[in-house]
């Protein structure tokens, strides 16, 4: 492949950081080991994504600041790139690594060895996938098998490891142990892993305190970390050829609660402006539709009625509507699935009022039942 100059340099930096991450993981010296692993892993992926975006001639510099975009923006752009086609489970793995790195770089966290190995091995698998997808190369072309992450025991099930770590934290929080700081550091690592399912997984002190309070009250792991119950891993191969991928289980549990009846330990603060960051114009551009046709597709999919896809912000007298990556993903999947935009436009296009729309015959249409 004939690489653009910036892409070639960025790809070289990404491979260099991946080699450093694996060297740090296998180091017999524990001093600063986790810090080095997380810092190099996150940097390796940021450089690789930017290399692919540059090669794809996509924007990697912020127009307002003139500086290169950050990691979260890289994930958003990579999910829209025809070259990378970053999936939601893949984004989740990268968000989790980034969240752990962020806490380790700006504060401190304690990542249990089994969970660190699982994420390091999943990172190697994903790096190889993305390198091949974007540039037609394999990690083995640049990294001998002997320096891949090596563990003294085979990778364990994610849920088993989380349960074990939860028990460790509960033990540390028992009266007279005086181990609250270590427990909080371990809580931060588990909160960071919710990034597998959360667009914004910044770990706040408020979240840590809520979790610690819930554990001290004797709440179960599923009560305190309900989102982690929906993360699983698939493991194939053995020894140096083991392959690990994080996957999402079927559906998040939904529970309606009355005021005052919420499990406070399970409620997490979310920056809505980070989650809902796409305007209607940005969304239309991302799926390569005109603004009116994009609005018609949103009506067809029921996106404007889905709180996971849309949020209206109120700033004094202004009300601004923004969309999340969930909206983009649903629209992209519908378009890639061969949906009939002509029929959708005829049903939901400009000038079509709710009362005058003909019945929608498209599968999954939000007005199909009402029209019939």
Secondary structure, DSSP 4 states (H G I P E B T S, - for coil): ----HHHHHHHHHHHHHHHHHHHHHT-S--TTHHHHHHHHHHHHHHHHHHHHHHHTT---B-TTT-SBP-HHHHHHHHHH-TTT---HHHHHHHHHHHHHHHHHHHS-----HHHHHHHHHHHHHHHHHHHHHHHS--GGGTS-GGGS---SSPPPPHHHHHHHHHHHHHHHTSTT---HHHHHHHHHHHHHGGGGT-S-----HHHHHHHHHHHHTT--HHHH-GGGGGEEEEEES-GGG-EEEEEE-S--------TT-S-GGG-----HHHHEEE-HHHHHHHTT--HHHHHHHHHHHTGGG-TTTEEEEEETTEEEEEEEHHHHHHHHHHHHTT--HHHHHHHHSTT--GGGPPPP-STT-TTHHHH-
